[in-house]
């Protein structure tokens, strides 16, 4: 199946988020329909990756990182 995300060459974080966040929601929706047993695993995997990227800085996450983590979680939960 071809991805509906298309070009990820956004010029800003906001442009990239406008493409990726709806794609995350769509991916979870598709998994719930075609492989419901994998939907929770996908969500958990994405959140582990987000958490790992935040932890990599050894300090507390920046406000921007915290906000993006919240947006990613919302996109996953919107399905």
N, C-alpha and C positions, 0 to 999 in steps of 0.2 A: 504494500500500500504506500502511496506517495504521501509525503508529509504536506500538510496544508500551511506550514509555517512559512515556507518560501524563503526569500532572501533575509538573512539575519544581519545584513550589513548596516544596521542602524548607526546613526551619527552620534547618538547619545544613549545613556542608560535608559532613559524614558522611552525612546523609540524602540530599543531592543525589548524592554519589558512589555510594550504594547503588542509585540509579536509573540513573545514567549509565554507570557502568563495565560492568554487564551488557549494556547496550544497545550499547556499543562492541563487545563480544565478539560479540553477535548480528549486528551489522552486518557484521563481517568474515566471520563464518560464512556469511551470506547472499550476500555478494559472492563468496566462494570457490565457492559452488554456482552462482550465476546469472551472474557475470561475473568469473571467476577472474583475468583480466588486469588487473582494477581493484583487486583486494584489496591488493596491495602499494602501489599508488598511494594508496589511502585511508589505509592505515597511515602512510605517509610524510607525507601531508598533515596528518594529526592531530598527528604528532610535530613537524612544522615549526611548527604553531600553538602547541603546548605550549612549544617552545623559544623562540619569539618572545615569548611572554608572560613567560617567565623572564628573557630578555635585557632586557626593557623596564625592569627595575629597576636596571640598570647596575652593581649590586653582585652579589656571589655570591648564588645562590638561597638562600632560607631553608630550614631543615630541613623545614618543612611543604611547600614547593614541591618539594623534592627527593623527598620521600615520595610526593606526589601524582603526580609525573612517573613514578615507578617503578610506581605502581598503574595508571596509564593504559597504560604500556607492557605490563604484565602482562595487562591486559584485552584489549589488541590481540593479544597473542601467544597467548592462551588459545583462540583460535578453531581 
